[in-house]
Amino acid sequence: MPEPAAGANPTITAATASTAATAPPGRRRAPQVPALWLALLATPVAAGANSPVLILPDMAGSFGVRPASVTWLVTAFAWAMAVGTPLMASLLRRRGLRTTLRVSTVLVLAGTLLVALAPWMALALPGRAAQAVGGAGLITSAMSLAGSVRRMGVITAGFGVLGAVGPLLGSLLAGALSWRVSLAVSVLALLALPAVTRDAPRTHPAPATPFDAHGATLLVALATALVFVPHHPLPAAGAALAAAALLAAHVSARPDGFVPAALLRTPAFPLAALLACALATSYFALLFAVPQLLADRTDWSTATIGTGQLVALLAGSFLSLALAAVSARLGRRRVLTVLITLGALAPVTAAVSPWAPLLLLVAAAAVFTTTAGNATLAVYAAQAAPASQRPTVIGLFNLCYQLGGAFGPAIAALLTLT
């Protein structure tokens, strides 16, 4: 398998490798699904994930809870994306594309319906989780059909744009219709299903191998405990340590299971994964904190704040593409220095700066570091593993990145919304 491109999304590489492994040998290459259909299948999830950023007070008022409490809907989405990505990638490898698309569709529709009708936040939480797991399946399926760097670039560009547009789009939909409509934008991905199903090449599932259900369960338990740490530090940390100990024992007993032992012994993977998690945590915390800080420190309207953040996030996303393009010439050490320096400066600046334009620069720096870091660190992690393990490497790396999406909003709530 060729080395993943520096600007590729981790999910892309994992899913593409999966398809390459499952395509029947000796068959003529089938026509490809147009890249714009693949982008439509995958990218609305990014807008759906970020749509609550500016409407947390509206959501809280509807459910009769504090804004800090309603961030659990964001945390649940991020948690489900984190644990759902490797699980849906496994479903794709074992059952094939069409089964994965059907399961993903059911999850997205059921989750959206539950969010739309739930009178209590406790009922909306599983709806958001179902949306996220279904979205993870759609993303994995779309990326498995990309097949080239150029086509992958269309999808990753869509992620950056819709992720940046998500907060403002959510605010506009909430103002014009309802905040519940804002949380339903991921349904737009289903418009691409007829074209994708019609044009996708027929592939066969990979040969059946024993599924390490025990290892997968322990990994989900560990991720779940970690998500609860910002909310309930002591009990969640204890549960995380227990789950980590059990997972370590299982990995020792089954080194080729869901979490390969050889991967954990390779320093490049844990270092890259932990740094990606830290950068993502900072980004998602600032994504929610910066609008609140602007509201507290300026007289800007919600629309002005949303527009300013949109411009900042788009600028940071495009700058990250520039860094990815020159990362090979800069060298690994310089790239890491840039990422770590800006990643550390962003939250410190947000904490002390009363100047609104500087807060917007903080938002741009945060999305720049996490987007560029997600691309370059995934490559570093994948290069440290044998080709046969790279789909697993990227799947677990993406889980660590998505954990930042769970930690960040919880930390923002503790610091700005309580």
Residue pairs with C-beta under 8 A, 6 or more apart in sequence:
1 17
1 20
1 387
1 390
3 379
3 382
3 383
4 12
4 13
4 378
4 379
4 382
4 390
4 394
5 149
5 152
5 379
6 324
6 325
6 327
6 328
6 375
6 376
6 379
7 149
7 152
7 153
7 156
7 321
7 324
7 325
7 375
8 149
8 152
8 156
8 375
8 378
8 379
9 143
9 152
9 155
9 156
9 159
9 374
9 375
9 378
10 374
10 378
10 394
10 395
10 397
10 398
10 401
11 85
11 89
11 136
11 139
11 140
11 143
11 394
11 398
12 143
12 146
12 152
12 155
12 156
13 378
13 382
13 390
13 391
13 394
14 89
14 140
14 143
14 390
14 391
14 392
14 394
14 395
14 398
15 89
15 92
15 139
15 140
15 141
15 142
15 143
15 144
15 146
15 391
16 143
16 144
16 146
16 147
16 152
17 390
17 391
17 394
18 89
18 92
18 93
18 140
18 144
18 206
18 391
19 92
19 97
19 144
19 145
19 203
21 93
21 206
21 391
22 93
22 96
22 203
22 204
22 205
22 206
23 201
23 203
23 204
24 203
24 204
29 201
30 200
30 201
30 202
31 199
31 201
32 145
32 147
32 151
32 199
32 201
33 145
33 195
33 196
33 199
33 200
34 195
34 199
35 146
35 150
35 151
35 154
35 155
36 154
37 192
37 195
37 196
37 199
38 142
38 143
38 145
38 146
38 151
38 154
38 155
38 192
38 196
39 142
39 154
39 155
39 157
39 158
40 188
40 189
40 191
40 192
41 138
41 141
41 142
41 189
41 192
41 193
41 196
42 138
42 139
42 142
42 143
42 155
42 158
42 159
42 189
43 155
43 158
43 159
43 161
43 162
43 189
44 135
44 162
44 185
44 186
44 187
44 188
44 189
45 81
45 132
45 135
45 136
45 138
45 139
45 186
45 189
46 158
46 159
46 160
46 162
46 163
46 166
47 162
47 163
47 165
47 166
47 169
47 170
47 185
47 186
48 77
48 131
48 135
48 166
48 183
48 184
48 185
48 186
49 77
49 78
49 81
49 132
49 135
49 163
49 166
49 405
50 163
50 164
50 166
50 167
50 170
50 287
51 166
51 167
51 169
51 170
51 173
51 182
51 183
51 185
52 59
52 70
52 73
52 74
52 170
52 179
52 182
52 183
53 166
53 167
53 170
53 287
53 288
53 291
53 309
54 167
54 168
54 170
54 171
54 174
54 291
54 302
54 305
54 306
55 170
55 171
55 174
55 179
55 182
56 67
56 70
56 71
56 288
56 417
57 67
58 174
58 179
59 70
59 73
59 179
60 66
60 67
60 69
60 70
62 179
63 70
63 120
63 121
63 124
65 121
66 417
66 418
67 413
67 417
68 413
68 414
68 417
68 418
69 121
70 121
71 288
71 409
71 410
71 412
71 413
71 417
72 121
72 125
73 121
73 124
73 125
73 128
73 183
74 288
74 409
75 227
75 406
75 409
75 410
76 125
76 126
76 128
76 129
76 132
77 128
77 129
77 131
77 132
77 405
78 132
78 227
78 284
78 402
78 403
78 405
78 406
78 408
78 409
79 129
79 132
79 223
79 224
79 227
79 406
80 128
80 129
80 130
80 131
80 132
80 133
80 136
81 132
81 133
81 135
81 136
81 402
81 405
82 223
82 227
82 398
82 399
82 402
82 403
82 405
82 406
83 133
83 219
83 220
83 223
83 224
83 399
84 132
84 133
84 135
84 136
84 137
85 136
85 139
85 140
85 395
85 398
85 399
85 402
86 216
86 219
86 258
86 392
86 395
86 396
86 398
86 399
87 133
87 136
87 216
88 100
88 103
88 104
88 133
88 136
88 137
88 140
89 140
89 391
89 395
90 211
90 216
91 99
91 100
91 103
91 137
92 100
92 137
92 140
92 141
92 144
93 205
93 206
93 391
94 205
94 206
94 208
94 211
95 205
96 203
96 204
96 205
97 141
97 144
97 145
97 200
97 203
98 197
98 200
100 137
100 140
100 141
101 137
101 138
101 141
101 193
101 196
101 197
103 134
103 137
104 133
104 134
104 135
104 136
104 137
104 138
104 141
105 134
105 190
105 193
106 134
107 130
107 131
107 133
107 134
107 137
108 130
108 131
108 134
108 135
108 138
108 186
108 187
108 189
108 190
109 134
109 187
109 190
110 127
110 130
111 126
111 127
111 128
111 129
111 130
111 131
111 132
111 133
111 134
112 127
112 131
112 183
112 184
112 186
112 187
113 127
114 123
114 124
114 126
114 127
114 130
115 124
115 127
115 128
115 131
115 180
115 183
115 184
116 180
116 184
118 124
118 127
128 183
131 183
131 186
134 186
135 186
135 189
138 189
141 196
142 155
142 192
142 196
143 152
143 155
145 196
145 200
146 152
146 155
160 314
160 317
160 318
160 320
160 321
160 371
161 314
161 317
163 313
163 317
164 310
164 313
164 314
164 317
164 367
165 310
166 185
167 287
167 291
167 306
167 309
167 310
168 303
168 306
168 307
168 309
168 310
169 182
169 185
170 179
170 182
170 183
170 185
171 182
171 302
171 303
171 306
173 179
173 181
173 182
173 185
174 181
174 182
212 254
212 257
212 258
214 250
214 254
214 257
215 247
215 250
215 251
215 254
215 257
215 258
215 259
216 258
218 243
218 246
218 247
218 250
219 247
219 258
219 259
219 399
221 239
221 243
221 246
221 247
222 240
222 243
222 244
222 247
223 399
223 403
225 236
225 237
225 239
225 240
225 242
225 243
226 236
226 240
226 403
226 406
226 407
227 236
227 403
227 406
227 407
227 410
228 235
228 236
228 239
229 236
229 237
229 240
229 407
230 407
230 410
230 411
230 414
231 410
247 259
250 257
250 259
251 257
251 259
251 260
251 261
251 264
252 261
255 261
255 262
259 396
260 389
260 392
262 385
262 389
263 269
263 385
263 389
263 392
263 393
263 396
264 270
266 384
266 385
267 384
268 380
268 381
268 383
268 384
269 381
269 384
269 385
269 393
269 396
269 397
272 377
272 378
272 380
272 381
272 397
273 377
273 381
273 396
273 397
273 400
273 401
274 400
275 336
275 339
275 340
275 373
275 377
276 370
276 373
276 374
276 377
276 378
276 397
276 400
276 401
276 404
277 400
277 401
277 403
277 404
277 407
278 343
278 404
279 339
279 343
279 369
279 370
279 373
279 374
279 404
280 370
280 373
280 374
280 401
280 402
280 403
280 404
280 405
280 407
280 408
281 403
281 404
281 407
281 408
281 411
282 343
282 346
282 347
282 366
282 369
282 370
282 404
282 408
283 366
283 367
283 369
283 370
283 404
283 408
284 404
284 405
284 407
284 408
284 409
284 412
285 347
285 407
285 408
285 409
285 411
285 412
285 415
286 346
286 347
286 350
286 362
286 363
286 366
286 408
286 412
287 363
287 366
287 367
287 408
287 409
287 412
288 408
288 409
288 412
288 413
288 416
289 350
289 412
289 415
289 416
290 309
290 350
290 359
290 360
290 362
290 363
291 305
291 306
291 309
292 412
292 416
292 417
293 350
293 359
293 416
294 300
294 305
294 308
294 309
294 356
294 359
295 302
295 305
296 416
297 354
297 356
297 359
298 356
300 308
300 356
308 356
308 360
309 360
309 363
311 360
312 360
312 361
312 363
312 364
312 367
313 363
313 364
313 367
315 364
316 363
316 364
316 365
316 366
316 367
316 368
316 371
317 367
317 368
317 371
319 364
319 368
319 372
320 367
320 368
320 369
320 371
320 372
320 375
323 330
323 335
323 338
323 368
323 372
323 376
324 372
324 375
324 376
327 335
327 372
327 376
330 338
332 380
335 372
335 376
339 369
339 372
339 373
339 376
339 377
342 365
342 368
342 369
343 366
343 369
343 370
343 373
345 365
346 362
346 365
346 366
346 369
347 362
347 366
349 358
349 359
349 361
349 362
350 359
350 362
353 359
353 362
370 404
374 401
377 397
378 394
378 397
378 398
381 393
381 394
381 397
382 390
382 393
382 394
382 397
384 393
385 392
385 393
